[in-house]
Amino acid sequence: MADPRNLGINLKQAIDILGLQPSQRSQEHLFKLTQFLRSQDGFFSALSHVDTEIIGKWLGYEYVYPAQPVYKQGDFGESMYIVIGGTCEFETPNYATASGHQIGPDLLLAVGQSFGEMALVAPRRPRSRTVIASPESGGAHLVPLNRSALSSLKFMGAAQADAGQALQAILSACCLGVLRQAPGTRSAEDVEMLAELMTNMEAFKKLPVDMIRRLASDCAHVRVPAGRVLFEEDAPGNSMYVVISGRCQVRARPLAMRSKFGGGSSRSLLRPGSLGIGMTMTPRRMH
């Protein structure tokens, strides 16, 4: 007989789970909710099942009627949002990218996409754009993730490695939307948001602020198929890499063996937010 947990749920059932208080959500609830969220291409599909299940305890639910605002420009907020049904739209004047290229006034946010990430890492900064539920969408079903959830993960991460890893995975997933824009085409606002997110990631937290901002402007996004070697130990290179989604397997000969050919290796996994330099790295499939 098939495991009932493996049966997919629909939007209404997901909303029912999100309507429960965190203490009322069972492990089965979180498992089914995780399956639903990760089936949508976008924010949650960039997270592992384990990370999404940990985060699922703190996720909320909001419905916004057509043409009504999720939030308005100038508001202060404490949540980012992920669309799980319907669509949303940015309402903003044209604004220039850091390179002077003009971006159009309206951007559509479809199922799986996130917005408002800056509220997680810059609480004193007001919203830069108004976001509404699309007038033609029949309303927008949203999952808010608030700053207090990140604080809880950070606190728990001191004692539980999984919680700390989930926090890094959230910050990494927040970066993806901007990173997929080619360097030179990112708006000044997007560069600023990416820099704020990177400042809170383990791989960057010891770097000077001006260096992080330059990296946010110039870094590129690379997607590598599972099983392909990213680079090999001792090979010349001119780039560093930070895992944003998925995992990489690291293989390195022990120091005592590096002067010899062959002779065993040590292995470890790099998860989102991890930095890898100078060892053989092979991307793995996400579980």
N, C-alpha and C positions, 0 to 999 in steps of 0.2 A: 504494500500500500504506500502511496506517495506521502511524503512528509507534508502535512498541511501548511507548514511554514513556508514551503516553497511555492505555494499558489500565490500568484500576483494579486495585488489589490488595486482598486481604481481610485480616482481622485476623491470621491466622496468618502471612501473608507479611510484614506490617508488623512482627510480633514477631521474625521471622527477621532483618530488617534491624536492628532495635533491639538484637538480640543480638550484632551485629558490633562490634568495637572501632571507635572513631571513625576511626582511620587506614585501616580496611578498607572504609569506606563510600564507594562511588563516587558520582560526580555523578548517575548514573542511579538508584542506591539512594535518594539524598536527594530526587530529583525525585518518585519514586513514593511515598516515605514522606510527603512534603509533600502530595501529592494526597490520600492516605488521611486524614491528620490534618485537613486543611481541609474534608473532606467531612462531618465530624462537627460539628454545631451546638454552638458553645461557645467555649472558649478559643482554639483554633487558627483557627477561622473568622473571628475578629476580627483576625487577622494577615494581611498580604499573603503571596503565594506566596514572594517573595524573602526576607522576614523569616523565615518558617517554615523555608525551606531552609537558611538560615544557622544557625538555632538547632538544626536537626535533627542536626547533627554531634555535639552534646553531650547529646542526649536518651538516657536509659537505659530500662530495662524492669524491672518487678517484678510478680510474681503473688502475690496474697494469698488464702489459702484462706477459704472461707465462715466468717463469725463470728470470724475472727482479726483482730487489730488491725494497722492500717497503722502507727500510732504511738499512744502513750498520753498522756493529760493529764499534764503535768509533765516529759515528755521534752524534751530539746534536740534540734533537728534542723537540717539544712542544705539541705533540699529541699522544694520544693512538688511537688504531684502533679496529673496530669490523667488522668481516667478514660477509657480507650479501649475497655473491654469490661466487662460486668457493672455492678454498682452498689456504692456505699459508703454508710455512714451515720455521722452524728455521734452520739456518745453523750455527753450533757451534761445537767446539771440545767437547769431553766428559768433564764433570765437576763433582766435588764431592759434595754431599749433606753435610749438617752440621754434619751428623753422619758418613760420610766417604763412604756412598753407592754411586756407580757410576750410572749415568744416561746416556742413549744413546744419540748419536749426533744429531738425527733428530726428530723433533716433528711436527706433522701435526696439523694445525689450521683449523677447519671446520666451516661451517656456524653457526653463533651465538657466536663464541668464540672471545675473546678479547686478545690484546697483546700491549706491549709498555706502560703499565700503569705508570711506574716509571716517565715518562716524565711529568706527571701531578703534581707531588709533589716534584720532585728533578731536577730542571731545569739545574743545573750545572753538572749533571752526564751524561756521554756519554752512548750511547746505548751499551749494553753488548753483543748483538748477532745480526747477520744479519738475516733479514726476507725477503724471496722471495715469489712471487706468484708461486704456484706449476707448474712445467713444463707441467704436464698432465691435468691441471684443466681448460684450456681455459681462463686463466686470473683470477684475483681476484677483486671482487667488495667490496670496503671497505668504512666504515663510520668513518671518523676521528672526534675525540672530542678533542679540544685543550685546553690548559691551560687558555687561555683568557676567554673561556666559563665558567670555574669554578670560575674565578675571578668575572665575571659578576653575577653569581649565589650568590657568597659570598656577593657582594655589595648589591644585591637586597634582600638577606635574612635578612638584618638588618630591612627592612620595610615590607617584605612579607614572611610570615611563609612558604608558599608553596615552594618558591625558596630555602630557607634554608634547608627544608626537602628534596628537590630534590638533593641538593648538598651532603647531608649525604647519600642519597640512591646511588648516583654514587660511592662514596668512598667505601661504603659497598659492592656494586656489584663487584668492582675491587678486593676486597679481596677474593671473592669466589673461584676463580681458585686455589689459594694457600691453602686456608683452607680445600679444599677437599682432599688435600694430607695429609696423616696421620702424626702427629708429629714424628720427627725422620727421615722422608724420604724427607723432604724439603731441597732444595739446600740452600747454604749460601746466594746466590743471592735472592732467593725467600723470605727467612726470612727477609732480608734487605728491600725488596720492601714492604712486609706486614707491617713491623715496620713503614716505612715512611707513608703508608696509614693510619695506626692506629693513628699516631701522629696527623693527621689532622681531626680525628673524635671526635665528642663531648664527647663520652664515655671515651676517653683515653687522651684527651689533657692536663689534669692536672697531669698526671702520669710522673715520672722520665723516661728519655730516656732509661736507662738500664733495667728498669722494662718492658717497652713496647717491647723492643727487646726480652726479655725472654718470654713474652706472645706470641709474634709472632712465636717463636720457639715451644712453648709447648701447645698453645691453640688448641682445637679440634673443628670440625664442627659437629653440631647436627641438623638433620632434624626432625621436630615434626609435625605430622598430625594435621590438623585443628580440633579444639574441644577438643584435649587432654590436660589435666592439666599438665603443666611443673613442677610446684611445688606449694605447698600450704603454706599459711601464717602460721607462727609460727612453721612449720615443720623444723627439723634440716637439714642442707645442707652443702655442701663443695665446691660449685661452684658458680661463677657469670655468667651471661648470657648477651650477647649483640645481639640485633636483627640485622641480616644482610640482610634478605629478608623476605617479608611478614609483618605481624603485630601480636602483642600479646595484648590480653585484660588483663588489670590489675584490680583486685578486692581486696579492702582492707577495713576492718572495720574501721570506724572513731576512733580516739584515745580514745574518751570517751566511746566507746562501746567495746573495746578490752578486757576488764576485764569480759565481759558478753558473753554469747553464743547467736548467732543470732543478731538481731538488726540492719539490714541495712548494706550497704557497699558503698564505693565510687568506681567509675570506670574510667578508662582512657585507652588510646591506646598507645602502644610503637611501633614506626616506626623504619626503618633502622637507625642504628647509636645510638639507645637508649640503656640505661643500665637498667636492672631490677634486684633488689635484695630484697628478704625478703617479697614479697607479692604474693598472688595467681595469677598465670599467665596462661592464656589459649590462644594458638595460634588461629588466625582467618584466614579465607581465604582472599587472596589479591584481591582488587577490582581495 
